[in-house]
Amino acid sequence: SDELQIQGRFGYSERFPSAASLTGIAISGTLIQNNKLVVEYVGPAKGQDGFKAWWNDKPILTDAFPTSFKDNFLEAQYSNMDPQSFSREARNTIGGTSGNLPSYLFKIAPSIQIYVLMGEQTMNAVITMRKLHVDIDGFCGNFNCIASDDRLDELAKRGLTTPMSTATSLFKGAPDQPASQLEKKGETPQLQDCDPAVLKKAQEETCASLKDGMKEGCVFDVCASGGSKSMGNEDVAAAAVAINADHTTQMFGFLGPLFGRAEIPVPLQWLLGIFVAGLMFSGITVGLSYRRRGASSVKFLQTTDEMEPMVDDDEEEALLAMPTASEHEPLLA
């Protein structure tokens, strides 16, 4: 819609010569006062030196690394950041397994955040925003909480998979894509075409610790990259973060609204959740001890005939430690 447009630029890379990956992202619209942000890989250098950013067609973040930029509508940062602070899957295929990495972070008024992790020639982007009051649709979904209609075939039915025309492209005015990004080498990767040795190693070794869809995605990435072990290791690491985040959400789901509003990074969410759980456990222990001291005083004053049957101490402790049912389902991070 005219209110907000977010466009992605896709291209081929040395790592994925026959499968397109995200190489650029652009955003504009009346919601952000028709300002325009463009970030893309322009080359020829690989890695962070090959990426550039523009705000209203003017280069930004071009000073020494790290650096920042700020005006009335945009706060931008270019520095080493932890991808997992922005999404549990932000490292997927290009983010290694740990540590801070060269990244862009853009905060655009009102309340739109775009995090970009730069690979050698491609990027991962994490967009954080609230649902608009107008219809919204595209590769990131349509915000209707039905995942099945966000598949590529469903997007094609809604006419959302065809390339943008030059006239409507937000990348107009930015440098053209490197020629190599437009040159597909080989056939589009399919699992049935994967080298048997590569497929077997991916299934039995590299991606063996994963399950279901996570394992399928890891195997596909390994095959698409021609058997890259590092590719599989990065997928395994990203999946581990996702699983741990789900476990954290299930244990501390009642804190989800607080974490979301405060934009607290995942590692800090863990620490806060454990701290709160510790306080709760301490409260249960103190309360149990106090109740038992009170019960002992009552028994001292009562005669044997007057005493009512009491709950066994072990049973009482088990009942007190049992979690109560929540009013809400666990909130996903």
Phi, psi and chi 1 to 4 in degrees:
 res  aa     phi    psi   chi1   chi2   chi3   chi4
   1 SER       -  168.8   69.5      -      -      -
   2 ASP   -66.7  -22.7  -68.5  -23.4      -      -
   3 GLU   -66.2  -41.3 -174.7  164.0  -15.4      -
   4 LEU  -156.1  129.6 -172.0   68.3      -      -
   5 GLN  -126.2  129.3  -61.6  178.2   55.0      -
   6 ILE  -125.6  118.6  -57.9  177.0      -      -
   7 GLN  -117.2  145.5  -62.7  177.7    4.4      -
   8 GLY  -113.0  146.4      -      -      -      -
   9 ARG  -112.0  131.4  171.2  168.9  -83.4 -177.7
  10 PHE  -119.8  149.3  -61.3   83.9      -      -
  11 GLY  -162.5  170.9      -      -      -      -
  12 TYR   -89.0  157.1  -56.8  105.7      -      -
  13 SER  -139.6  170.8   62.3      -      -      -
  14 GLU   -62.8  -34.2  -68.5 -177.2    7.6      -
  15 ARG   -75.7  -36.1 -163.4  171.4 -164.2 -176.9
  16 PHE  -125.1   77.6  -69.6  104.9      -      -
  17 PRO   -71.5  -17.1   26.9  -35.3      -      -
  18 SER  -124.4    8.8   61.0      -      -      -
  19 ALA  -134.3  120.4      -      -      -      -
  20 ALA   -70.3  143.2      -      -      -      -
  21 SER  -127.1  165.3  -57.5      -      -      -
  22 LEU   -69.2  126.5 -176.5   67.2      -      -
  23 THR  -122.6   -8.5   62.5      -      -      -
  24 GLY  -161.8  157.4      -      -      -      -
  25 ILE  -145.6  142.4 -170.5  168.4      -      -
  26 ALA  -140.6  148.5      -      -      -      -
  27 ILE  -143.9  140.8  177.2  172.7      -      -
  28 SER  -161.2  178.2 -173.7      -      -      -
  29 GLY   140.0  167.4      -      -      -      -
  30 THR   -65.0  -26.5   57.9      -      -      -
  31 LEU   -61.2  -31.5 -177.4   64.9      -      -
  32 ILE  -110.6   32.6   59.5  172.8      -      -
  33 GLN    59.4   33.3  -55.7  -61.5  -49.0      -
  34 ASN    59.0   19.0  -70.9  -44.2      -      -
  35 ASN   -69.0  162.6  -71.0  -68.9      -      -
  36 LYS  -139.1  130.0 -175.9  174.9   72.3  170.0
  37 LEU  -114.5  132.7  172.4   70.5      -      -
  38 VAL  -131.0  131.5  176.0      -      -      -
  39 VAL  -132.6  130.7 -174.9      -      -      -
  40 GLU  -159.9  161.9   66.8  169.6  -31.5      -
  41 TYR   -85.0  125.1  174.2   77.1      -      -
  42 VAL  -115.8  -14.7  -62.8      -      -      -
  43 GLY    69.6 -167.7      -      -      -      -
  44 PRO   -77.9  -14.9   31.1  -35.6      -      -
  45 ALA   -64.2  149.5      -      -      -      -
  46 LYS   -94.6  156.9  -66.5 -178.4 -179.8  178.7
  47 GLY    79.6 -158.5      -      -      -      -
  48 GLN   -59.8  -29.4   66.4 -173.4   89.8      -
  49 ASP   -70.8  -15.4  -67.9  -23.4      -      -
  50 GLY   -91.0   -2.6      -      -      -      -
  51 PHE  -103.8  145.1  -72.8   83.4      -      -
  52 LYS  -135.9  157.2  -56.1  -62.9  178.1 -174.8
  53 ALA  -132.9  143.2      -      -      -      -
  54 TRP  -132.0  140.2  -64.0  -95.3      -      -
  55 TRP  -120.8  114.3  178.9 -117.5      -      -
  56 ASN    55.1   45.4  -66.6  -34.5      -      -
  57 ASP    68.9   10.7  -63.1  -35.8      -      -
  58 LYS  -113.4  133.1  -65.2 -178.8  179.1  179.8
  59 PRO   -60.9  139.7  -21.0   33.1      -      -
  60 ILE  -131.7  165.3   59.1  171.7      -      -
  61 LEU    58.1   42.1  -55.3  174.0      -      -
  62 THR  -102.0   -3.5   56.7      -      -      -
  63 ASP   -76.5 -169.1  -61.5  -28.7      -      -
  64 ALA   -61.4  154.6      -      -      -      -
  65 PHE   -92.1  131.2  179.9   85.9      -      -
  66 PRO   -80.3  163.5   30.5  -35.1      -      -
  67 THR  -154.0  173.4 -172.4      -      -      -
  68 SER  -148.4  167.6   61.3      -      -      -
  69 PHE  -146.9  145.0  170.4   86.8      -      -
  70 LYS  -151.9  136.3 -177.1  176.8 -178.9  179.4
  71 ASP  -140.5 -162.5   71.3    3.0      -      -
  72 ASN   -67.5  -20.7  -66.7  -26.4      -      -
  73 PHE  -119.1  -16.5  -63.6   97.5      -      -
  74 LEU  -133.3  134.4  173.6   68.4      -      -
  75 GLU  -117.8  119.7  -69.0 -176.0   19.7      -
  76 ALA  -125.2  141.6      -      -      -      -
  77 GLN  -133.7  138.8 -176.9  179.2   -9.8      -
  78 TYR  -129.5  103.4  175.1   38.9      -      -
  79 SER  -164.5 -178.5   63.7      -      -      -
  80 ASN   -79.1  128.9  -73.7  -38.8      -      -
  81 MET  -139.0  161.8  -54.3  178.2 -156.0      -
  82 ASP   -91.1  111.1 -178.6    1.7      -      -
  83 PRO   -55.1  -33.4  -23.9   34.9      -      -
  84 GLN   -69.3  -12.9  -69.6  161.0 -150.8      -
  85 SER   -74.0  -14.7  -64.2      -      -      -
  86 PHE  -111.3  -30.1  -57.3   94.1      -      -
  87 SER  -162.1  142.6  171.4      -      -      -
  88 ARG   -67.3  -16.3   59.9 -165.5 -174.2 -169.0
  89 GLU  -114.8   17.6  -62.0 -179.8   26.8      -
  90 ALA   -67.0  -21.3      -      -      -      -
  91 ARG   -84.0   -5.9  -67.2 -177.7 -177.9  -86.1
  92 ASN   -48.8  122.9 -168.5   44.2      -      -
  93 THR    70.9  -24.2   71.4      -      -      -
  94 ILE  -131.5    0.1   62.7  173.3      -      -
  95 GLY  -104.0   13.8      -      -      -      -
  96 GLY    64.0 -155.6      -      -      -      -
  97 THR  -119.1  -15.5   57.1      -      -      -
  98 SER  -166.8  170.9   62.7      -      -      -
  99 GLY    90.3  162.8      -      -      -      -
 100 ASN   -80.5  146.9  -65.8  -15.1      -      -
 101 LEU  -134.9  153.9  -63.3  168.8      -      -
 102 PRO   -56.3  126.6  -25.0   35.1      -      -
 103 SER  -148.6  159.8  -51.6      -      -      -
 104 TYR  -107.7  144.8  -73.4  123.8      -      -
 105 LEU  -135.7  121.8  178.7   61.2      -      -
 106 PHE  -118.9  126.3  -55.0   96.8      -      -
 107 LYS  -115.7  113.0  -65.0 -176.9  177.5 -179.4
 108 ILE  -112.3  129.6  -49.7  170.9      -      -
 109 ALA   -70.4  135.9      -      -      -      -
 110 PRO  -101.1  117.9   34.2  -31.2      -      -
 111 SER    60.2   41.4  -56.8      -      -      -
 112 ILE  -117.1  129.9  -62.7  173.9      -      -
 113 GLN  -126.9  134.0  176.9  176.0  -75.9      -
 114 ILE  -127.0  120.0  -61.0  178.3      -      -
 115 TYR  -106.7  134.7  166.7   76.4      -      -
 116 VAL  -126.6  120.8  174.6      -      -      -
 117 LEU   -99.3  124.3  171.3   63.2      -      -
 118 MET   -93.4  128.6  -67.2  165.2  -80.6      -
 119 GLY   -96.6 -154.5      -      -      -      -
 120 GLU   -73.2  -43.9  -71.2 -167.5  -13.6      -
 121 GLN  -137.3   -2.6  -62.8  171.3  -58.3      -
 122 THR  -129.6  175.5   61.9      -      -      -
 123 MET  -140.5  159.2   65.1  167.3   67.5      -
 124 ASN  -111.6  136.8  -71.9  -14.2      -      -
 125 ALA  -125.5  137.0      -      -      -      -
 126 VAL  -119.7  115.9  179.5      -      -      -
 127 ILE  -104.0  125.8  -56.8  168.3      -      -
 128 THR  -121.0  121.3  -54.2      -      -      -
 129 MET  -162.2  166.4   57.0  177.9  -74.1      -
 130 ARG   -88.2  157.6  -64.9 -175.2  179.6  -83.0
 131 LYS   -66.0  135.8 -177.5  177.5  179.7 -179.7
 132 LEU   -81.7  161.6  -57.2 -180.0      -      -
 133 HIS   -81.2   -6.4   63.4   82.0      -      -
 134 VAL  -105.3  164.7  -63.1      -      -      -
 135 ASP   -61.9  141.3  -69.0  -21.0      -      -
 136 ILE  -137.8  140.3 -172.8  167.7      -      -
 137 ASP  -158.4  158.8 -155.0   -8.2      -      -
 138 GLY   149.8 -165.1      -      -      -      -
 139 PHE   -62.8  -24.4  -82.8   30.4      -      -
 140 CYS   -87.8    1.7  -68.7      -      -      -
 141 GLY   103.8 -179.9      -      -      -      -
 142 ASN  -119.9   14.5   54.0   13.8      -      -
 143 PHE    60.2   31.0  -78.2   76.7      -      -
 144 ASN  -105.7    7.2   67.1   -9.1      -      -
 145 CYS    65.6   21.6  -61.2      -      -      -
 146 ILE  -118.2   99.3  -57.9  174.8      -      -
 147 ALA   -66.2  -28.5      -      -      -      -
 148 SER   -65.8  -23.5   59.8      -      -      -
 149 ASP   -95.4   14.4   64.9    6.9      -      -
 150 ASP  -105.8    5.1  -65.1  -30.6      -      -
 151 ARG   -69.9  159.7  -61.5 -167.4  -52.6  -95.9
 152 LEU   -59.4  -39.3 -166.5   61.0      -      -
 153 ASP   -67.1  -33.6   57.2  -22.7      -      -
 154 GLU   -71.6  -37.7  -66.6  -64.9  -33.4      -
 155 LEU   -63.6  -37.9  -66.9  175.0      -      -
 156 ALA   -62.7  -38.3      -      -      -      -
 157 LYS   -63.0  -28.5  -66.9  177.3 -177.5  177.5
 158 ARG   -94.7    9.8  -59.2 -161.1  -67.7  -87.8
 159 GLY    70.3   30.8      -      -      -      -
 160 LEU  -106.5    9.3  -63.4  171.5      -      -
 161 THR  -109.8   -1.4   58.4      -      -      -
 162 THR   -82.4  146.1   55.1      -      -      -
 163 PRO   -60.7  148.1  -21.9   33.0      -      -
 164 MET   -72.4  145.7  -57.1  -69.7  -64.3      -
 165 SER   -74.3  158.0   66.3      -      -      -
 166 THR   -59.2  -36.0  -56.8      -      -      -
 167 ALA   -65.0  -31.7      -      -      -      -
 168 THR  -102.8    0.0   57.9      -      -      -
 169 SER   -75.1  132.8  173.1      -      -      -
 170 LEU   -76.3  -11.0  -64.8  179.0      -      -
 171 PHE   -84.2   -2.7  -67.8   92.5      -      -
 172 LYS   -61.6  127.0 -177.1  172.5   54.7  178.4
 173 GLY   102.8  -20.8      -      -      -      -
 174 ALA   -88.3  163.4      -      -      -      -
 175 PRO   -58.5  149.1  -25.4   35.3      -      -
 176 ASP   -65.7  156.5  -67.0  -26.3      -      -
 177 GLN   -63.2  145.7  -73.0 -179.0  -90.3      -
 178 PRO   -56.4  142.8  -25.0   34.5      -      -
 179 ALA   -56.6  -33.3      -      -      -      -
 180 SER   -63.7  -27.0   59.5      -      -      -
 181 GLN   -71.0  -18.5  -71.2 -172.3   -2.8      -
 182 LEU   -99.9   -0.2  -55.1  175.6      -      -
 183 GLU  -104.2  103.8  -61.9  173.6    0.0      -
 184 LYS   -80.7  130.1 -179.0  179.1  179.3 -180.0
 185 LYS  -117.1  110.6  -61.5  178.0 -178.9  178.3
 186 GLY    94.5  179.1      -      -      -      -
 187 GLU   -86.0  154.2  -62.5  -62.4  -37.0      -
 188 THR   -56.9  127.4  -58.5      -      -      -
 189 PRO   -61.7  134.0   21.3  -31.8      -      -
 190 GLN  -132.1  142.9  -56.3  -73.2  -18.6      -
 191 LEU   -58.9  -35.7  -79.5 -178.3      -      -
 192 GLN   -68.3  -16.9   58.7  -94.9   31.3      -
 193 ASP   -98.0   -0.7  -60.8  -32.6      -      -
 194 CYS   -68.0  141.7 -174.8      -      -      -
 195 ASP   -54.7  125.7 -177.1  -67.5      -      -
 196 PRO   -52.9  -40.2  -26.6   34.8      -      -
 197 ALA   -66.9  -41.5      -      -      -      -
 198 VAL   -65.3  -43.7  171.4      -      -      -
 199 LEU   -61.5  -45.3 -180.0   61.2      -      -
 200 LYS   -63.7  -43.8 -178.6  178.0  179.9 -179.4
 201 LYS   -65.1  -38.9 -173.2  172.2 -177.0  178.4
 202 ALA   -64.0  -43.1      -      -      -      -
 203 GLN   -71.8  -39.2  -68.0  174.2  -30.4      -
 204 GLU   -96.7  -18.3  -61.8  179.4    0.3      -
 205 GLU  -125.6  -72.1  -63.2  179.9   26.9      -
 206 THR   -56.5  -46.6  -49.6      -      -      -
 207 CYS  -107.8   12.7  -51.6      -      -      -
 208 ALA   -63.0  -27.6      -      -      -      -
 209 SER   -78.3   -9.7   61.1      -      -      -
 210 LEU   -94.0  167.1  -55.8 -179.4      -      -
 211 LYS  -131.6  155.5  -63.8 -179.1  179.1  179.5
 212 ASP    50.4 -129.2  -56.5  -35.0      -      -
 213 GLY   -63.0  -33.8      -      -      -      -
 214 MET   -64.1  -40.3  -70.8 -177.2  177.0      -
 215 LYS   -68.7  -41.8 -177.2  172.7 -177.3  177.8
 216 GLU   -60.5  -42.9  -67.8  174.2    4.7      -
 217 GLY   -65.0  -40.8      -      -      -      -
 218 CYS   -63.1  -45.9  177.1      -      -      -
 219 VAL   -61.4  -42.8  170.7      -      -      -
 220 PHE   -61.8  -45.0  179.5   85.9      -      -
 221 ASP   -62.6  -40.4  -74.3  -18.1      -      -
 222 VAL   -63.1  -44.5  171.7      -      -      -
 223 CYS   -66.2  -42.6  -73.4      -      -      -
 224 ALA   -64.6  -28.9      -      -      -      -
 225 SER   -91.8    6.5   62.6      -      -      -
 226 GLY    79.8   20.2      -      -      -      -
 227 GLY   100.7   22.9      -      -      -      -
 228 SER   -68.1  117.9  169.8      -      -      -
 229 LYS   -69.0  -37.8 -176.5  176.7 -179.8  180.0
 230 SER   -62.9  -33.9   62.9      -      -      -
 231 MET   -60.3  -47.5  175.4   70.5   64.5      -
 232 GLY   -64.8  -39.9      -      -      -      -
 233 ASN   -62.2  -38.0  -70.6  -19.7      -      -
 234 GLU   -66.7  -39.1  -71.0  165.0   -1.3      -
 235 ASP   -64.6  -41.7  -80.6    7.4      -      -
 236 VAL   -62.9  -42.8  171.0      -      -      -
 237 ALA   -63.0  -43.3      -      -      -      -
 238 ALA   -63.8  -39.3      -      -      -      -
 239 ALA   -66.2  -38.2      -      -      -      -
 240 ALA   -62.1  -41.4      -      -      -      -
 241 VAL   -62.6  -41.8  172.3      -      -      -
 242 ALA   -62.9  -43.6      -      -      -      -
 243 ILE   -64.7  -45.0  -67.4  169.6      -      -
 244 ASN   -63.0  -38.0  -71.5  -23.0      -      -
 245 ALA   -64.9  -38.9      -      -      -      -
 246 ASP   -63.3  -41.9  -77.7  -18.5      -      -
 247 HIS   -64.2  -40.9  -70.8  171.0      -      -
 248 THR   -61.8  -42.9  -55.0      -      -      -
 249 THR   -62.1  -41.2  -62.4      -      -      -
 250 GLN   -66.6  -37.9  -68.6  168.7    9.3      -
 251 MET   -76.0  -38.4  -71.6 -172.8  -71.2      -
 252 PHE  -121.8   32.2  -50.0  122.6      -      -
 253 GLY   -59.5  -29.5      -      -      -      -
 254 PHE   -66.2  -15.5   62.6   94.2      -      -
 255 LEU   -92.0   -1.0  -63.9  174.0      -      -
 256 GLY   -53.0  -49.9      -      -      -      -
 257 PRO   -58.3  -38.7  -26.2   36.5      -      -
 258 LEU   -65.6  -46.7  172.2   62.2      -      -
 259 PHE   -61.1  -41.6  -70.2  160.3      -      -
 260 GLY   -64.9  -45.3      -      -      -      -
 261 ARG   -68.7  -33.5  -75.5 -167.6  -68.4  -92.1
 262 ALA   -86.8   -6.9      -      -      -      -
 263 GLU    54.7   48.1  -62.9 -177.3   -6.2      -
 264 ILE   -82.2  128.6  -60.4  174.5      -      -
 265 PRO   -58.4  153.2  -23.8   34.3      -      -
 266 VAL   -56.5  -47.4  172.2      -      -      -
 267 PRO   -58.1  -39.5  -25.7   35.8      -      -
 268 LEU   -70.1  -31.8 -173.6   54.6      -      -
 269 GLN   -59.4  -41.9  -69.4 -175.7   27.7      -
 270 TRP   -56.9  -51.4  -97.4   97.6      -      -
 271 LEU   -62.9  -43.9  -66.0  176.8      -      -
 272 LEU   -64.5  -40.6  -71.5  175.5      -      -
 273 GLY   -62.5  -44.3      -      -      -      -
 274 ILE   -64.4  -39.8  -67.3  171.6      -      -
 275 PHE   -61.7  -46.5  175.7   72.3      -      -
 276 VAL   -64.4  -41.2  172.4      -      -      -
 277 ALA   -62.3  -37.5      -      -      -      -
 278 GLY   -63.3  -41.4      -      -      -      -
 279 LEU   -63.1  -40.8  -70.3  177.7      -      -
 280 MET   -64.5  -42.9  -67.5  172.4   61.4      -
 281 PHE   -65.0  -40.4  179.9   77.5      -      -
 282 SER   -61.6  -40.6  -61.9      -      -      -
 283 GLY   -62.6  -41.3      -      -      -      -
 284 ILE   -63.4  -42.9  -69.7  173.7      -      -
 285 THR   -65.1  -46.1  -56.7      -      -      -
 286 VAL   -62.3  -43.8  171.4      -      -      -
 287 GLY   -62.8  -39.7      -      -      -      -
 288 LEU   -64.8  -44.3  178.1   60.0      -      -
 289 SER   -62.9  -43.3  175.7      -      -      -
 290 TYR   -63.0  -42.4  179.5   80.4      -      -
 291 ARG   -64.7  -38.4  -72.7  175.0   58.7 -173.3
 292 ARG   -68.4  -39.0  -75.9  177.6  173.5  167.0
 293 ARG   -62.7  -39.5  -73.5 -162.1  -60.1  -88.5
 294 GLY   -65.5  -41.4      -      -      -      -
 295 ALA   -64.0  -37.3      -      -      -      -
 296 SER   -63.8  -39.9  -62.0      -      -      -
 297 SER   -63.9  -40.7  -60.3      -      -      -
 298 VAL   -63.8  -43.7  173.1      -      -      -
 299 LYS   -64.4  -32.8  -75.8 -169.8  -72.5 -175.6
 300 PHE   -65.1  -32.8  179.0   80.4      -      -
 301 LEU   -87.0  -20.8  -65.2  174.0      -      -
 302 GLN   -85.9  152.4  -72.0  177.1  -33.5      -
 303 THR   -85.5  164.9   63.4      -      -      -
 304 THR   -59.6  -39.8  -57.0      -      -      -
 305 ASP   -68.6  -26.8  -66.6  -22.1      -      -
 306 GLU   -87.0  -13.2  -66.7  171.8  -25.9      -
 307 MET   -71.5  133.9  -70.0  177.3   63.7      -
 308 GLU   -86.7  153.2  -65.3  -68.3  -26.9      -
 309 PRO   -57.8  134.8  -22.6   33.3      -      -
 310 MET  -111.9  155.2  -61.3 -168.8   66.6      -
 311 VAL   -72.1  135.0  178.7      -      -      -
 312 ASP   -55.9  141.7  179.1   75.5      -      -
 313 ASP   -56.6  -44.0  -75.9  -10.3      -      -
 314 ASP   -63.7  -40.2  -69.1  -22.5      -      -
 315 GLU   -66.6  -40.5 -176.4  179.0   -8.5      -
 316 GLU   -63.0  -42.6 -178.6 -177.5   23.4      -
 317 GLU   -63.5  -38.8 -174.4  170.0   -0.5      -
 318 ALA   -65.5  -40.6      -      -      -      -
 319 LEU   -66.9  -40.7  -71.7  170.7      -      -
 320 LEU   -68.4  -32.6  -72.5  172.3      -      -
 321 ALA   -81.8  -12.8      -      -      -      -
 322 MET   -69.5  127.9 -175.3  179.7  -63.2      -
 323 PRO   -66.6  142.4   24.4  -33.3      -      -
 324 THR   -83.8  156.8   57.3      -      -      -
 325 ALA   -69.3  139.3      -      -      -      -
 326 SER   -87.8  152.9  170.4      -      -      -
 327 GLU   -71.3  -22.3  -70.5 -174.7   66.3      -
 328 HIS  -122.9  155.1  -53.8  -75.8      -      -
 329 GLU   -68.3  154.3  -66.2  -66.0  -35.6      -
 330 PRO   -55.2  136.5  -24.6   33.5      -      -
 331 LEU   -85.1  132.2  -62.9  173.3      -      -
 332 LEU   -79.9  140.5  -65.3  178.3      -      -
 333 ALA   -70.9      -      -      -      -      -
